[in-house]
């Protein structure tokens, strides 16, 4: 019974909830991907210093994560594709912004699928 003013949630189930754990894992995974892409944007803008192993790690990881966007940009007409890719290391890198947007859309789609596990 729910007493007004109690801190107990009305619809909690005791025990382990696999669906909730999967949602948290998916959100954490996409948060790490998005964090690396934001770090690359900040690196390209000069907010994060580029020297050292941290800068190399950010560049390598973000380039790997942006590869699907580069594939889409290569498939577009040449003038539009080159405008989307930008120039790596020369200030604002549009590829990383597009990769961030693309991964965010993928996250939304994956979360819709993961929420279907609640019905199971």
Secondary structure as the mmCIF struct_conf table of DSSP 4:
data_model
#
loop_
_struct_conf.conf_type_id
_struct_conf.id
_struct_conf.beg_label_comp_id
_struct_conf.beg_label_asym_id
_struct_conf.beg_label_seq_id
_struct_conf.end_label_comp_id
_struct_conf.end_label_asym_id
_struct_conf.end_label_seq_id
TURN_TY1_P TURN_TY1_P1 UNK A 4 UNK A 5
TURN_TY1_P TURN_TY1_P2 UNK A 10 UNK A 11
BEND BEND1 UNK A 14 UNK A 15
HELX_RH_AL_P HELX_RH_AL_P1 UNK A 18 UNK A 44
TURN_TY1_P TURN_TY1_P3 UNK A 45 UNK A 46
BEND BEND2 UNK A 47 UNK A 48
HELX_RH_AL_P HELX_RH_AL_P2 UNK A 52 UNK A 75
BEND BEND3 UNK A 76 UNK A 76
HELX_RH_AL_P HELX_RH_AL_P3 UNK A 78 UNK A 85
TURN_TY1_P TURN_TY1_P4 UNK A 88 UNK A 89
BEND BEND4 UNK A 90 UNK A 91
HELX_RH_AL_P HELX_RH_AL_P4 UNK A 94 UNK A 115
HELX_RH_3T_P HELX_RH_3T_P1 UNK A 116 UNK A 119
#
